[in-house]
Amino acid sequence: MLERADRILDAAGELIIRHGYRKVTVDDIAARAGVGKGTIYLHWRTKDELFEAVLLRESIELVEEFAAMLRRDPAQVQPHRFARASFLATSRRPLLRALFTTDLELLGKLSQHQLRSHDLLAADRFYQVADRFALLRTDVPNRPYAMSAAQTGFYLLSGLESAGSELEDEARADSLAFTVRHAFEPAEEPSAEVLAEAAAEYISIFEELIPPYRKWIYD
């Protein structure tokens, strides 16, 4: 069952990227996946639920990648390093990049779906950890808004013809990391011990997110 569901999700994701949400039908997905149309409805009741599952599975993969990254290198928990890694990871995933930038052409009404912020469900907890370990400045007015606005700008501009449009993703990510480091982090570098403890708490949050994601997609 899971193998068949993943085959359908793979097909749906490929077709959305190629043609956009509005042009893809359940018949198209069934043909691409090599299953009957009715089989798709055994897993998801509507086309929208199927496409939401595609996006949610992408989110799972991203969360798993972040957790693995922090296990390998706890220093990546520093906000500027994490922002850089997140930018590059999202840039490799066209559907999540489209979701993050509200790409109406690719995702249609799904761009306004609640999954648009699904990876930020634990945002308050992440900020609490960051504050407890002094990873972020506390004197920035409306800090969550300011950080979100600053980072979103890098995602939006990367898809536009503008100054800097010739930059590679690595260069854009470097600029984002510099901005976050100097605008939102204290001057003093945290110790290796602090980074390890903070990374362990971030990993715990990520691990709590994954099971509900999987349950929604496959159950």
ChimeraX commands (.cxc) that place a marker at each C-alpha (Angstrom):
marker #1 position 0.00,0.00,0.00 radius 0.5
marker #1 position 2.73,2.47,0.92 radius 0.5
marker #1 position 4.70,1.67,-2.22 radius 0.5
marker #1 position 1.62,2.29,-4.36 radius 0.5
marker #1 position 0.83,5.51,-2.51 radius 0.5
marker #1 position 4.37,6.76,-3.04 radius 0.5
marker #1 position 4.17,5.91,-6.74 radius 0.5
marker #1 position 1.00,8.00,-7.02 radius 0.5
marker #1 position 2.58,10.86,-5.09 radius 0.5
marker #1 position 5.67,10.72,-7.30 radius 0.5
marker #1 position 3.49,10.93,-10.40 radius 0.5
marker #1 position 1.44,13.82,-9.02 radius 0.5
marker #1 position 4.56,15.76,-8.06 radius 0.5
marker #1 position 6.14,15.32,-11.48 radius 0.5
marker #1 position 3.00,16.45,-13.26 radius 0.5
marker #1 position 2.50,19.50,-11.06 radius 0.5
marker #1 position 6.06,20.64,-11.73 radius 0.5
marker #1 position 5.65,20.05,-15.45 radius 0.5
marker #1 position 2.16,21.45,-16.04 radius 0.5
marker #1 position 0.99,23.27,-12.89 radius 0.5
marker #1 position -1.86,22.48,-10.51 radius 0.5
marker #1 position -4.72,23.76,-12.70 radius 0.5
marker #1 position -3.88,21.59,-15.71 radius 0.5
marker #1 position -3.28,18.28,-13.95 radius 0.5
marker #1 position -6.22,15.90,-13.54 radius 0.5
marker #1 position -6.65,12.76,-11.48 radius 0.5
marker #1 position -6.85,10.85,-14.78 radius 0.5
marker #1 position -3.42,12.22,-15.72 radius 0.5
marker #1 position -1.97,11.12,-12.40 radius 0.5
marker #1 position -3.50,7.65,-12.61 radius 0.5
marker #1 position -2.08,7.15,-16.10 radius 0.5
marker #1 position 1.35,8.35,-15.03 radius 0.5
marker #1 position 1.37,6.11,-11.94 radius 0.5
marker #1 position 0.00,3.10,-13.80 radius 0.5
marker #1 position -3.07,2.68,-11.59 radius 0.5
marker #1 position -6.79,3.06,-12.02 radius 0.5
marker #1 position -8.45,6.36,-11.15 radius 0.5
marker #1 position -10.46,4.65,-8.43 radius 0.5
marker #1 position -7.26,3.45,-6.78 radius 0.5
marker #1 position -6.22,7.03,-6.14 radius 0.5
marker #1 position -9.49,7.67,-4.30 radius 0.5
marker #1 position -8.75,4.71,-2.04 radius 0.5
marker #1 position -5.89,6.78,-0.64 radius 0.5
marker #1 position -7.21,10.36,-0.88 radius 0.5
marker #1 position -10.79,11.55,-1.20 radius 0.5
marker #1 position -10.12,14.49,-3.51 radius 0.5
marker #1 position -7.56,15.85,-5.91 radius 0.5
marker #1 position -6.73,18.60,-3.43 radius 0.5
marker #1 position -6.06,16.07,-0.66 radius 0.5
marker #1 position -3.73,14.20,-3.00 radius 0.5
marker #1 position -1.79,17.36,-3.85 radius 0.5
marker #1 position -1.66,18.36,-0.19 radius 0.5
marker #1 position -0.15,14.94,0.53 radius 0.5
marker #1 position 2.49,15.61,-2.13 radius 0.5
marker #1 position 3.47,18.85,-0.42 radius 0.5
marker #1 position 3.40,17.30,3.02 radius 0.5
marker #1 position 5.67,14.46,1.93 radius 0.5
marker #1 position 8.11,17.06,0.61 radius 0.5
marker #1 position 7.97,18.73,4.02 radius 0.5
marker #1 position 8.76,15.43,5.74 radius 0.5
marker #1 position 11.85,14.97,3.58 radius 0.5
marker #1 position 12.99,18.49,4.41 radius 0.5
marker #1 position 12.49,17.98,8.14 radius 0.5
marker #1 position 14.38,14.68,8.01 radius 0.5
marker #1 position 17.21,16.38,6.13 radius 0.5
marker #1 position 17.44,19.10,8.77 radius 0.5
marker #1 position 17.53,16.57,11.62 radius 0.5
marker #1 position 20.28,14.57,9.89 radius 0.5
marker #1 position 22.26,17.76,9.26 radius 0.5
marker #1 position 22.15,18.72,12.95 radius 0.5
marker #1 position 23.23,15.25,14.00 radius 0.5
marker #1 position 26.27,15.52,11.72 radius 0.5
marker #1 position 27.14,19.08,12.65 radius 0.5
marker #1 position 25.45,20.70,15.67 radius 0.5
marker #1 position 26.96,24.09,14.68 radius 0.5
marker #1 position 24.35,24.22,11.91 radius 0.5
marker #1 position 21.83,25.15,14.61 radius 0.5
marker #1 position 23.15,28.72,14.51 radius 0.5
marker #1 position 20.41,30.74,12.81 radius 0.5
marker #1 position 22.58,32.02,9.95 radius 0.5
marker #1 position 23.91,28.55,9.17 radius 0.5
marker #1 position 20.46,27.03,9.42 radius 0.5
marker #1 position 19.00,29.74,7.16 radius 0.5
marker #1 position 21.67,29.04,4.57 radius 0.5
marker #1 position 21.09,25.28,4.64 radius 0.5
marker #1 position 17.32,25.77,4.53 radius 0.5
marker #1 position 17.56,28.07,1.50 radius 0.5
marker #1 position 19.67,25.55,-0.42 radius 0.5
marker #1 position 17.52,22.57,0.59 radius 0.5
marker #1 position 14.32,24.36,-0.44 radius 0.5
marker #1 position 15.89,25.52,-3.70 radius 0.5
marker #1 position 16.43,21.87,-4.63 radius 0.5
marker #1 position 12.71,21.17,-4.18 radius 0.5
marker #1 position 10.59,23.04,-6.74 radius 0.5
marker #1 position 7.29,22.34,-4.99 radius 0.5
marker #1 position 8.39,23.64,-1.60 radius 0.5
marker #1 position 10.05,26.62,-3.20 radius 0.5
marker #1 position 6.78,27.38,-5.00 radius 0.5
marker #1 position 4.87,26.99,-1.73 radius 0.5
marker #1 position 7.22,29.29,0.13 radius 0.5
marker #1 position 6.96,32.00,-2.56 radius 0.5
marker #1 position 3.20,31.57,-3.14 radius 0.5
marker #1 position 3.67,30.57,-6.78 radius 0.5
marker #1 position 0.08,30.73,-8.10 radius 0.5
marker #1 position 1.06,29.56,-11.58 radius 0.5
marker #1 position 2.53,26.31,-10.33 radius 0.5
marker #1 position 0.40,25.56,-7.27 radius 0.5
marker #1 position -2.86,27.42,-7.91 radius 0.5
marker #1 position -5.05,27.63,-4.83 radius 0.5
marker #1 position -2.74,25.25,-2.98 radius 0.5
marker #1 position -0.30,28.14,-2.62 radius 0.5
marker #1 position -2.73,29.65,-0.09 radius 0.5
marker #1 position -3.35,26.38,1.76 radius 0.5
marker #1 position -2.50,26.02,5.44 radius 0.5
marker #1 position 0.40,23.76,4.43 radius 0.5
marker #1 position 2.13,26.94,3.31 radius 0.5
marker #1 position 3.29,27.27,6.91 radius 0.5
marker #1 position 3.28,23.60,7.84 radius 0.5
marker #1 position 7.02,23.48,8.44 radius 0.5
marker #1 position 6.62,26.37,10.91 radius 0.5
marker #1 position 4.09,24.71,13.22 radius 0.5
marker #1 position 6.75,24.48,15.91 radius 0.5
marker #1 position 8.09,28.02,15.32 radius 0.5
marker #1 position 7.37,29.16,18.87 radius 0.5
marker #1 position 9.33,26.25,20.30 radius 0.5
marker #1 position 12.27,26.94,18.01 radius 0.5
marker #1 position 12.36,30.55,19.16 radius 0.5
marker #1 position 12.17,29.45,22.80 radius 0.5
marker #1 position 15.18,27.18,22.31 radius 0.5
marker #1 position 17.07,29.92,20.46 radius 0.5
marker #1 position 16.40,32.37,23.28 radius 0.5
marker #1 position 17.30,29.92,26.02 radius 0.5
marker #1 position 20.69,29.31,24.42 radius 0.5
marker #1 position 21.19,32.96,23.37 radius 0.5
marker #1 position 21.35,32.14,19.66 radius 0.5
marker #1 position 19.31,35.23,18.71 radius 0.5
marker #1 position 19.26,38.84,19.76 radius 0.5
marker #1 position 16.30,39.79,21.92 radius 0.5
marker #1 position 16.29,43.51,21.05 radius 0.5
marker #1 position 14.97,43.20,17.49 radius 0.5
marker #1 position 11.45,44.71,17.26 radius 0.5
marker #1 position 8.84,42.19,16.10 radius 0.5
marker #1 position 11.61,39.64,15.61 radius 0.5
marker #1 position 9.62,36.75,14.07 radius 0.5
marker #1 position 8.14,39.11,11.48 radius 0.5
marker #1 position 11.49,40.75,10.76 radius 0.5
marker #1 position 13.27,37.42,10.30 radius 0.5
marker #1 position 10.50,36.00,8.14 radius 0.5
marker #1 position 10.41,39.13,5.97 radius 0.5
marker #1 position 14.17,39.16,5.55 radius 0.5
marker #1 position 14.41,35.50,4.59 radius 0.5
marker #1 position 11.33,35.49,2.35 radius 0.5
marker #1 position 12.87,38.29,0.32 radius 0.5
marker #1 position 15.76,36.04,-0.69 radius 0.5
marker #1 position 13.36,33.34,-1.90 radius 0.5
marker #1 position 11.22,35.80,-3.85 radius 0.5
marker #1 position 14.09,37.63,-5.51 radius 0.5
marker #1 position 15.80,34.41,-6.55 radius 0.5
marker #1 position 12.95,33.82,-9.01 radius 0.5
marker #1 position 12.89,37.33,-10.45 radius 0.5
marker #1 position 14.96,39.18,-12.99 radius 0.5
marker #1 position 16.58,41.74,-10.74 radius 0.5
marker #1 position 19.89,42.96,-9.47 radius 0.5
marker #1 position 21.77,39.85,-8.44 radius 0.5
marker #1 position 19.63,37.55,-10.61 radius 0.5
marker #1 position 22.81,36.15,-12.13 radius 0.5
marker #1 position 23.92,34.78,-8.76 radius 0.5
marker #1 position 24.04,31.04,-8.14 radius 0.5
marker #1 position 22.04,29.60,-5.24 radius 0.5
marker #1 position 25.21,29.14,-3.18 radius 0.5
marker #1 position 26.00,32.86,-3.48 radius 0.5
marker #1 position 22.43,33.82,-2.57 radius 0.5
marker #1 position 22.59,31.50,0.44 radius 0.5
marker #1 position 25.85,33.11,1.55 radius 0.5
marker #1 position 24.23,36.57,1.38 radius 0.5
marker #1 position 21.26,35.32,3.38 radius 0.5
marker #1 position 23.54,33.83,6.04 radius 0.5
marker #1 position 25.47,37.11,6.30 radius 0.5
marker #1 position 22.24,39.07,6.74 radius 0.5
marker #1 position 20.88,36.78,9.44 radius 0.5
marker #1 position 24.22,36.65,11.27 radius 0.5
marker #1 position 24.64,40.41,11.50 radius 0.5
marker #1 position 21.01,41.47,11.89 radius 0.5
marker #1 position 19.64,38.86,14.26 radius 0.5
marker #1 position 22.46,37.14,16.18 radius 0.5
marker #1 position 24.53,38.38,19.13 radius 0.5
marker #1 position 28.16,39.21,18.40 radius 0.5
marker #1 position 29.52,36.54,20.73 radius 0.5
marker #1 position 29.85,33.06,19.27 radius 0.5
marker #1 position 28.16,30.28,21.30 radius 0.5
marker #1 position 30.32,27.47,22.66 radius 0.5
marker #1 position 30.39,24.00,21.15 radius 0.5
marker #1 position 28.59,22.69,24.23 radius 0.5
marker #1 position 25.75,25.19,23.82 radius 0.5
marker #1 position 25.40,24.38,20.14 radius 0.5
marker #1 position 25.25,20.65,20.87 radius 0.5
marker #1 position 22.51,21.10,23.47 radius 0.5
marker #1 position 20.48,23.42,21.25 radius 0.5
marker #1 position 20.85,21.08,18.26 radius 0.5
marker #1 position 19.60,18.15,20.34 radius 0.5
marker #1 position 16.46,20.10,21.24 radius 0.5
marker #1 position 15.86,21.09,17.62 radius 0.5
marker #1 position 16.23,17.46,16.56 radius 0.5
marker #1 position 13.67,16.46,19.20 radius 0.5
marker #1 position 11.18,18.98,17.80 radius 0.5
marker #1 position 11.74,17.72,14.26 radius 0.5
marker #1 position 11.26,14.11,15.34 radius 0.5
marker #1 position 7.94,15.01,16.94 radius 0.5
marker #1 position 6.73,16.61,13.71 radius 0.5
marker #1 position 7.34,13.65,11.42 radius 0.5
marker #1 position 4.86,10.99,12.73 radius 0.5
marker #1 position 1.76,13.23,12.41 radius 0.5
marker #1 position 2.89,14.17,8.89 radius 0.5
marker #1 position 3.17,10.51,7.91 radius 0.5
marker #1 position -0.16,9.63,9.50 radius 0.5
marker #1 position -1.97,12.32,7.51 radius 0.5
marker #1 position -0.44,11.20,4.23 radius 0.5
marker #1 position -0.79,7.45,4.48 radius 0.5
marker #1 position -3.60,6.63,6.94 radius 0.5
marker link #1:1,2 radius 0.2
marker link #1:2,3 radius 0.2
marker link #1:3,4 radius 0.2
marker link #1:4,5 radius 0.2
marker link #1:5,6 radius 0.2
marker link #1:6,7 radius 0.2
marker link #1:7,8 radius 0.2
marker link #1:8,9 radius 0.2
marker link #1:9,10 radius 0.2
marker link #1:10,11 radius 0.2
marker link #1:11,12 radius 0.2
marker link #1:12,13 radius 0.2
marker link #1:13,14 radius 0.2
marker link #1:14,15 radius 0.2
marker link #1:15,16 radius 0.2
marker link #1:16,17 radius 0.2
marker link #1:17,18 radius 0.2
marker link #1:18,19 radius 0.2
marker link #1:19,20 radius 0.2
marker link #1:20,21 radius 0.2
marker link #1:21,22 radius 0.2
marker link #1:22,23 radius 0.2
marker link #1:23,24 radius 0.2
marker link #1:24,25 radius 0.2
marker link #1:25,26 radius 0.2
marker link #1:26,27 radius 0.2
marker link #1:27,28 radius 0.2
marker link #1:28,29 radius 0.2
marker link #1:29,30 radius 0.2
marker link #1:30,31 radius 0.2
marker link #1:31,32 radius 0.2
marker link #1:32,33 radius 0.2
marker link #1:33,34 radius 0.2
marker link #1:34,35 radius 0.2
marker link #1:35,36 radius 0.2
marker link #1:36,37 radius 0.2
marker link #1:37,38 radius 0.2
marker link #1:38,39 radius 0.2
marker link #1:39,40 radius 0.2
marker link #1:40,41 radius 0.2
marker link #1:41,42 radius 0.2
marker link #1:42,43 radius 0.2
marker link #1:43,44 radius 0.2
marker link #1:44,45 radius 0.2
marker link #1:45,46 radius 0.2
marker link #1:46,47 radius 0.2
marker link #1:47,48 radius 0.2
marker link #1:48,49 radius 0.2
marker link #1:49,50 radius 0.2
marker link #1:50,51 radius 0.2
marker link #1:51,52 radius 0.2
marker link #1:52,53 radius 0.2
marker link #1:53,54 radius 0.2
marker link #1:54,55 radius 0.2
marker link #1:55,56 radius 0.2
marker link #1:56,57 radius 0.2
marker link #1:57,58 radius 0.2
marker link #1:58,59 radius 0.2
marker link #1:59,60 radius 0.2
marker link #1:60,61 radius 0.2
marker link #1:61,62 radius 0.2
marker link #1:62,63 radius 0.2
marker link #1:63,64 radius 0.2
marker link #1:64,65 radius 0.2
marker link #1:65,66 radius 0.2
marker link #1:66,67 radius 0.2
marker link #1:67,68 radius 0.2
marker link #1:68,69 radius 0.2
marker link #1:69,70 radius 0.2
marker link #1:70,71 radius 0.2
marker link #1:71,72 radius 0.2
marker link #1:72,73 radius 0.2
marker link #1:73,74 radius 0.2
marker link #1:74,75 radius 0.2
marker link #1:75,76 radius 0.2
marker link #1:76,77 radius 0.2
marker link #1:77,78 radius 0.2
marker link #1:78,79 radius 0.2
marker link #1:79,80 radius 0.2
marker link #1:80,81 radius 0.2
marker link #1:81,82 radius 0.2
marker link #1:82,83 radius 0.2
marker link #1:83,84 radius 0.2
marker link #1:84,85 radius 0.2
marker link #1:85,86 radius 0.2
marker link #1:86,87 radius 0.2
marker link #1:87,88 radius 0.2
marker link #1:88,89 radius 0.2
marker link #1:89,90 radius 0.2
marker link #1:90,91 radius 0.2
marker link #1:91,92 radius 0.2
marker link #1:92,93 radius 0.2
marker link #1:93,94 radius 0.2
marker link #1:94,95 radius 0.2
marker link #1:95,96 radius 0.2
marker link #1:96,97 radius 0.2
marker link #1:97,98 radius 0.2
marker link #1:98,99 radius 0.2
marker link #1:99,100 radius 0.2
marker link #1:100,101 radius 0.2
marker link #1:101,102 radius 0.2
marker link #1:102,103 radius 0.2
marker link #1:103,104 radius 0.2
marker link #1:104,105 radius 0.2
marker link #1:105,106 radius 0.2
marker link #1:106,107 radius 0.2
marker link #1:107,108 radius 0.2
marker link #1:108,109 radius 0.2
marker link #1:109,110 radius 0.2
marker link #1:110,111 radius 0.2
marker link #1:111,112 radius 0.2
marker link #1:112,113 radius 0.2
marker link #1:113,114 radius 0.2
marker link #1:114,115 radius 0.2
marker link #1:115,116 radius 0.2
marker link #1:116,117 radius 0.2
marker link #1:117,118 radius 0.2
marker link #1:118,119 radius 0.2
marker link #1:119,120 radius 0.2
marker link #1:120,121 radius 0.2
marker link #1:121,122 radius 0.2
marker link #1:122,123 radius 0.2
marker link #1:123,124 radius 0.2
marker link #1:124,125 radius 0.2
marker link #1:125,126 radius 0.2
marker link #1:126,127 radius 0.2
marker link #1:127,128 radius 0.2
marker link #1:128,129 radius 0.2
marker link #1:129,130 radius 0.2
marker link #1:130,131 radius 0.2
marker link #1:131,132 radius 0.2
marker link #1:132,133 radius 0.2
marker link #1:133,134 radius 0.2
marker link #1:134,135 radius 0.2
marker link #1:135,136 radius 0.2
marker link #1:136,137 radius 0.2
marker link #1:137,138 radius 0.2
marker link #1:138,139 radius 0.2
marker link #1:139,140 radius 0.2
marker link #1:140,141 radius 0.2
marker link #1:141,142 radius 0.2
marker link #1:142,143 radius 0.2
marker link #1:143,144 radius 0.2
marker link #1:144,145 radius 0.2
marker link #1:145,146 radius 0.2
marker link #1:146,147 radius 0.2
marker link #1:147,148 radius 0.2
marker link #1:148,149 radius 0.2
marker link #1:149,150 radius 0.2
marker link #1:150,151 radius 0.2
marker link #1:151,152 radius 0.2
marker link #1:152,153 radius 0.2
marker link #1:153,154 radius 0.2
marker link #1:154,155 radius 0.2
marker link #1:155,156 radius 0.2
marker link #1:156,157 radius 0.2
marker link #1:157,158 radius 0.2
marker link #1:158,159 radius 0.2
marker link #1:159,160 radius 0.2
marker link #1:160,161 radius 0.2
marker link #1:161,162 radius 0.2
marker link #1:162,163 radius 0.2
marker link #1:163,164 radius 0.2
marker link #1:164,165 radius 0.2
marker link #1:165,166 radius 0.2
marker link #1:166,167 radius 0.2
marker link #1:167,168 radius 0.2
marker link #1:168,169 radius 0.2
marker link #1:169,170 radius 0.2
marker link #1:170,171 radius 0.2
marker link #1:171,172 radius 0.2
marker link #1:172,173 radius 0.2
marker link #1:173,174 radius 0.2
marker link #1:174,175 radius 0.2
marker link #1:175,176 radius 0.2
marker link #1:176,177 radius 0.2
marker link #1:177,178 radius 0.2
marker link #1:178,179 radius 0.2
marker link #1:179,180 radius 0.2
marker link #1:180,181 radius 0.2
marker link #1:181,182 radius 0.2
marker link #1:182,183 radius 0.2
marker link #1:183,184 radius 0.2
marker link #1:184,185 radius 0.2
marker link #1:185,186 radius 0.2
marker link #1:186,187 radius 0.2
marker link #1:187,188 radius 0.2
marker link #1:188,189 radius 0.2
marker link #1:189,190 radius 0.2
marker link #1:190,191 radius 0.2
marker link #1:191,192 radius 0.2
marker link #1:192,193 radius 0.2
marker link #1:193,194 radius 0.2
marker link #1:194,195 radius 0.2
marker link #1:195,196 radius 0.2
marker link #1:196,197 radius 0.2
marker link #1:197,198 radius 0.2
marker link #1:198,199 radius 0.2
marker link #1:199,200 radius 0.2
marker link #1:200,201 radius 0.2
marker link #1:201,202 radius 0.2
marker link #1:202,203 radius 0.2
marker link #1:203,204 radius 0.2
marker link #1:204,205 radius 0.2
marker link #1:205,206 radius 0.2
marker link #1:206,207 radius 0.2
marker link #1:207,208 radius 0.2
marker link #1:208,209 radius 0.2
marker link #1:209,210 radius 0.2
marker link #1:210,211 radius 0.2
marker link #1:211,212 radius 0.2
marker link #1:212,213 radius 0.2
marker link #1:213,214 radius 0.2
marker link #1:214,215 radius 0.2
marker link #1:215,216 radius 0.2
marker link #1:216,217 radius 0.2
marker link #1:217,218 radius 0.2
marker link #1:218,219 radius 0.2
view
